[in-house]
Amino acid sequence: MEALIVTGASRGLGAHLLDEGRQKYDLRIGLSRSELYAVPGEAAANSRIRVDFSQRAEVEAAAASLCFGLGKTEGLTALTLVHNAGTLDPLLPAIDASAVLLDESLRVNLLAPMILSAKIGAFCKQQGIKLQIVFISSSAAKQAKRGWSSYASAKAGLEMYAKCLAMEQPDIGVLIADPGIMDTDMQQQIRGSDEANFPDVGKFRHYKQSGKLSHPSVVAKNLMGLLQAGFWQSGDLVKLV
Ligand SMILES: NC(=O)c1ccc[n+]([C@@H]2O[C@H](COP(=O)([O-])OP(=O)(O)OC[C@H]3O[C@@H](n4cnc5c(N)ncnc54)[C@H](OP(=O)(O)O)[C@@H]3O)[C@@H](O)[C@H]2O)c1
């Protein structure tokens, strides 16, 4: 039996990943703050954990609950964990960001995936479950943008964490995936941002007008296809579109 865990599964790419995983995974678990939306046809997830990744105690509790539940799942041989949850906030010049907003950003985008990877990595090692972990990153990890300092720093940190993990744990398959630009709430937030805080906003409005955004279902299909085909090595960074 194989299980799929997707963080940030209530909408956007995460919701489509859970839906796309229906063919391959017997058990699909979504994590987010809000209700999972119903994907037309069938329910996308067998199970859902409500968690706010900006709260460390909630992340630890979610990890413990996942390990408990998975430990009781008979015949579980393989697990895929996709760190997809993310937030752009604060979309502000670096010196205007408050300590509270910076703290939240790093907790959601960087610390939560690190805590979950550690807990679930140790659990799978102990139980002899084959584990692969996908880190959803962004071109922002490599390309500086005015107004995106906290998001971009967190994504760069996430990529480095993934590379260290891949080096340390040869039994875990670690993949870093850049989804490109997708038509989700996150892009809507970008387009609605203030030019004073994010001077490149016009470029992103043009992406939408000129049909440059990928549908998240296409990106989800590409990632699931890649995982199934296995044409990658641990520590690789792939572009999904
Ligand atoms: N959209 C793009 O063009 C683009 C480009 C490059 C990279 N990415 C990356 O792709 C991933 C998915 O992006 P998306 O566009 O699908 O984003 P989205 O539509 O904004 O969805 C973000 C997801 O993250 C969850 N989330 C946010 N804050 C959370 C918190 N504090 N605790 C728990 N869950 C939280 C949200 O769930 P709740 O609100 O229900 O908690 C939601 O399910 C992100 O890692 C993003 O950085 C996106």
The ligand as a Tripos MOL2 file, in Angstrom:
@<TRIPOS>MOLECULE
LIG
   48    52     1     0     0
SMALL
NO_CHARGES

@<TRIPOS>ATOM
      1 N1          1.2340   29.9680   -8.1940 N.am      1 LIG1
      2 C1          2.4250   30.1310   -8.7340 C.2       1 LIG1
      3 O1          2.5800   30.7540   -9.7990 O.2       1 LIG1
      4 C2          3.6550   29.5680   -8.0700 C.ar      1 LIG1
      5 C3          4.9070   29.8100   -8.6590 C.ar      1 LIG1
      6 C4          6.0420   29.2550   -8.0850 C.ar      1 LIG1
      7 C5          5.9170   28.4800   -6.9340 C.ar      1 LIG1
      8 N2          4.6890   28.2790   -6.3660 N.ar      1 LIG1
      9 C6          4.6210   27.4340   -5.1670 C.3       1 LIG1
     10 O2          3.6800   26.3990   -5.3750 O.3       1 LIG1
     11 C7          3.0580   26.0260   -4.1360 C.3       1 LIG1
     12 C8          1.5470   26.0540   -4.2860 C.3       1 LIG1
     13 O3          1.1740   27.3640   -4.6580 O.3       1 LIG1
     14 P1         -0.3160   27.7500   -5.0870 P.3       1 LIG1
     15 O4         -0.1800   28.7650   -6.1360 O.co2     1 LIG1
     16 O5         -1.1430   26.5360   -5.3060 O.co2     1 LIG1
     17 O6         -0.7850   28.5050   -3.7490 O.3       1 LIG1
     18 P2         -2.2260   28.8750   -3.2090 P.3       1 LIG1
     19 O7         -3.2670   28.6830   -4.2320 O.co2     1 LIG1
     20 O8         -2.0640   30.2130   -2.5690 O.co2     1 LIG1
     21 O9         -2.4450   27.7670   -2.0630 O.3       1 LIG1
     22 C9         -1.5730   27.7430   -0.9710 C.3       1 LIG1
     23 C10        -1.8800   26.5410   -0.1040 C.3       1 LIG1
     24 O10        -1.0280   26.6240    1.0580 O.3       1 LIG1
     25 C11        -1.8270   26.5330    2.2270 C.3       1 LIG1
     26 N3         -1.3230   27.3610    3.3000 N.ar      1 LIG1
     27 C12        -0.9350   28.6600    3.2310 C.ar      1 LIG1
     28 N4         -0.6280   29.1070    4.4530 N.ar      1 LIG1
     29 C13        -0.7980   28.0590    5.3100 C.ar      1 LIG1
     30 C14        -0.6500   27.8990    6.7060 C.ar      1 LIG1
     31 N5         -0.2920   28.9260    7.5210 N.pl3     1 LIG1
     32 N6         -0.9090   26.6860    7.2520 N.ar      1 LIG1
     33 C15        -1.3310   25.6640    6.4710 C.ar      1 LIG1
     34 N7         -1.4840   25.7500    5.1470 N.ar      1 LIG1
     35 C16        -1.2390   26.9470    4.5730 C.ar      1 LIG1
     36 C17        -3.2180   27.0170    1.7950 C.3       1 LIG1
     37 O11        -4.2270   26.3950    2.5880 O.3       1 LIG1
     38 P3         -5.1250   27.1580    3.6780 P.3       1 LIG1
     39 O12        -5.2060   28.6040    3.2970 O.co2     1 LIG1
     40 O13        -6.4090   26.4240    3.6320 O.co2     1 LIG1
     41 O14        -4.4070   26.9270    4.9600 O.co2     1 LIG1
     42 C18        -3.3200   26.5170    0.3640 C.3       1 LIG1
     43 O15        -3.8390   25.2000    0.3400 O.3       1 LIG1
     44 C19         3.6030   27.0130   -3.0960 C.3       1 LIG1
     45 O16         4.6590   26.4160   -2.3890 O.3       1 LIG1
     46 C20         4.1300   28.1600   -3.9430 C.3       1 LIG1
     47 O17         5.1670   28.8640   -3.2900 O.3       1 LIG1
     48 C21         3.5650   28.8000   -6.9100 C.ar      1 LIG1
@<TRIPOS>BOND
     1     1     2 1
     2     2     3 2
     3     2     4 1
     4     4     5 ar
     5     4    48 ar
     6     5     6 ar
     7     6     7 ar
     8     7     8 ar
     9     8     9 1
    10     8    48 ar
    11     9    10 1
    12     9    46 1
    13    10    11 1
    14    11    12 1
    15    11    44 1
    16    12    13 1
    17    13    14 1
    18    14    15 2
    19    14    16 1
    20    14    17 1
    21    17    18 1
    22    18    19 2
    23    18    20 1
    24    18    21 1
    25    21    22 1
    26    22    23 1
    27    23    24 1
    28    23    42 1
    29    24    25 1
    30    25    26 1
    31    25    36 1
    32    26    27 ar
    33    26    35 ar
    34    27    28 ar
    35    28    29 ar
    36    29    30 ar
    37    29    35 ar
    38    30    31 1
    39    30    32 ar
    40    32    33 ar
    41    33    34 ar
    42    34    35 ar
    43    36    37 1
    44    36    42 1
    45    37    38 1
    46    38    39 2
    47    38    40 1
    48    38    41 1
    49    42    43 1
    50    44    45 1
    51    44    46 1
    52    46    47 1
@<TRIPOS>SUBSTRUCTURE
     1 LIG1         1 GROUP 0 **** ****
